[in-house]
């Protein structure tokens, strides 16, 4: 896990004229999604991470050897979920492509290891060794996150693609950007601050949240006292959401938990950054 890196982004609708949407395939490893990006003729998968709150793009040394970037005389520092501090070199990518869209002068960071190092029991994939596409870049588009069909759709105008209008949606889940995609939720009457994080595998809540739900034993090869909860009532903005489950953790994060893979793989999510709203569908038209 992670968090916060970088920063300014210039997007030129020097994208194909008149095209509002582009669809990119998602590839999964240990329930973590990755998506393709093309830089100077090289295409490679990066971790698709909405929880990387101020990261535009972070690239590993092995990827940076293959492309030309302009290094800046500055570093960006962050603390990971265990409180350790990391500082990474910043650079500018002249241009990159996401599907049909071309972005110019993207500021990123050099990432020697994913968020400072891999968690115990984590098996790195090619994408996690390559780098991360984060919220600093993704928030410039509307996002359809569709694990069921293994794809993400980017919208320049933050609108819903026509082929998704016939789905049944729970709408108007309001969020702010305090720590990322930040919502106030009620789980079994406990008030919590939760972040929508595609880089969280699975969803998780801190023990300190003190939810009254029954704590259940989970199987883990690297965690002796693995526990999780199942929600009976999951409510945001007075709207009842599909019930899900959360792994209990001792992460050192300034919020209560992360809505991650255990929720995303059961639901289609539309994130409208222009109006700060989330729409949710249970994969059924």
N, C-alpha and C positions, 0 to 999 in steps of 0.2 A: 504494500500500500504506500502511502504517499505524502505530501501534497504541495501545493501552490508554487508555481514557477513563474510564468511570464505572461503576456503583456500586449504590446501594441500590434495592430494588424491593419493593413490597408487592403481592402477588397475592391478590385475594379470589376464592375460588371462588364469587363473585358471577357465575359463569358459568352458563349454562343448566343447571338442576339435572339431575344424573344423566349429563351428557354428559362422556365421558372424552377423546374425540378431536375434533379439528377439522382439516380438510384445506384447505390454501391452495395456489393455483396458483403455479408458478415461471415467471418470464419470463427469457429469457437474452439478454444482449448481450455479445459477445466472450467467451462461455463463463462470464460472471459471472451468478449467479442473483439475482433480486429477487423480493420477495413483497409482497402488498398489506397495508396497515394502515389503519385508519379512526380518525380523531381528530376529534371534534366535527362529525361529518357529512361530513368531507372524507376521501376515499379516495385514496391514492397509493402507488406502489411504492417500496420501499427496498431497498438492497443487503442480501442475506441472507448474513451474514458470521460464520461460526463462528470465524474467526481473530481477530476483534476481542475480545480476551480479557476485558476488563472493561467493555466498552461495553454499556449496555442499549439505548439508542437515541440516535443523533446526527442532528440535523436541520439542514438548510441555512437561511440567512436567508430565502430565498423561501418555504419551507414555514412557517417560524415567523410570517411575516406573515399567514398565513391562519388561525392558531389562537391560542387563549389559553393561555399558560403563566405560571407564577410563577417569575421569575428569582431565583436565589440569589446571595448575596454571596460567591461563591467561584468559582474556576476549576480545571479539571483539566488537568494538563500531561502530555505524552507525547513520545517520540522516534519518528520514522519510521524506515524501513529504511535510510536513508542517514545517520542520526544526527542529523538536524535536530530541534530542540525546538519544540513547539507547545503553546500554552495556550488552552483554550476555556472559554467561559462555561457554567455549569451552570443547569439549570432543572427545574421539576417539572411534569409533565403530569397534570392531575386524573384523567383516564381515557382509555383507548384500547381498541380492539377488534382482535383477531386471530381472524378467522373467528367462531366461536361464543363465544370467550373474551373476557371483559372484565377488564382490568388497571387498578388504581387507583394513583395517586401514584407514577408512574414518573419517576425522576430521569434526565435526559438531558443532552446537551451541544449547544451551538451549533457547527455545523461549516461554516465559510466555504468550504472546499474539501475534497474527499475525502482524508483523512489528510494534509492539508497541501498537497496539489497532485497533479496527475495525472502518472503516469510518461510518459516519452518514448514516443511512438507509440500512446498510449492514446486511444481515442475515447470521450468520456464519453456515457453514456446518460441518459435522464430520471431513472432510479433513482439513479445515482451522483451526479447533481446534487441529488437530494432528500435523501439521507441513508443511514443504516445501521441495521439491526437486528443487534445483536451478542450475544456469548455471555453477557453479564451478564443478559440477558433470556431467551435461549433455554435456558440451563441449568436453568431452572425446569420444563422439560418433558422428556419423552422425545421424541426426534426421529427420524422416518423421512425420510431425504433420498433422494429418488427422481427423479434426473434423467431417466431413461428415460421416465417418465410425467409429467414436468414438474410435480412436486408435492412438498410437504413436509407431513408429518402431525405435529401436536403432540399429546402424550399427557400429561394431568394426572397420571396414576398411573405414568408411565414404563414402560408396558407396550406390547407389540406389538399392533397392530390385527389383528383376525381374518383379514382378507383377505391378510395377509402371512405367516401361519403355515405355509402350504404351500410357501413358498420354501425352497430349500436354503441354510442359513446356516453360515458359519464364525463360531463364537461365542467368547466369553471373551477378547477382545482388551482387555486391561486398560489403562486410562489414568489419569494424574493430571492435576491442574489447575495445574501449575507455571507454564507459559507460555500456557495455553489447554488444548486437548484434546491432551495431551502423551503420546507413546508412545516406547518404546525399541525401535528396529528394527535388523535386520541386513540390509544390502543387499550381496550378494556378499561376505559375511563381515565387512564393515565395520560397526562399532557406531555407530548414529546416534540422535540425538534429533529426532523429527519431530512437527510440529503438524498436526492435521487442520483444514484451512482452506478453506472454500468461497469465500473471497475471493481465493484464490491462482489465478492463471491464467497458465501451467499449474502443475503441481507443480514444485517447484524444490529444489535442493540446492546448498549453498555449495561452491565449488572447494576450500576448505580441508578439507572432509570427507575428501578423498583416497581416494575409492573407486577400486578397481582396474578397474572396468568400462571398456570401450572408449568413448572420447569421440567422439561423432559430430557432424558439421557440420549445423546447422539453418539454414533460410532465415529471414532477418529483414531488414526494411527499415530498422531503426533500431539494430541491434546488429552491429558489424563482425565480431566473433569469436563468433558464436552457437554454443554447443555443448550437447549433451544426452547422457544415458546411458539405455540400456534395462537393466532389471534382469533378471538370470538367476535369482537367489534373493532373494525378498522375504519376510522372516520377522519376526513379532512374537509374543512369548510362545510361542515354539516352534511357532507355526502358520504354515504357508506361505500367503501371500496371492497373489492374482492379480498376475502381473508387469505392470509399467507403465513409464513413462518420466518422467525428471526433467530439467528445464532447469537448466543450471549457472549460478550467479550469484555475485556478490560482495556480497550483502546484509549489512548490519551488524546481524545478529540474534543473540541469545544461545543459539541452538540451531542444528542442522545443516540443517534444511530444512522444507518445507511439502508436505503431501499435499493436492493441489488438484484442479483441474478434470479433468486427464488421468486421474485415478483415479475421481473421483465419476461421471463420465459413462459409465463402463463397469460400475459396480457400484451396488447399493442399499445404503445404510448405515443402521443403526439405532444411535443413541447413547443409552445408558441412563445418565443422569447420577446416578441414585439409587445404582446399583451400580458405577459407573465402568467400564462395559463397552461395547465396540463390537461389533456383529454386522455381517457382510458377506455379501451375496448377489450372484451374478453375473447378476442379472436373470432367472434361470430358476426355474420352479417344480419 
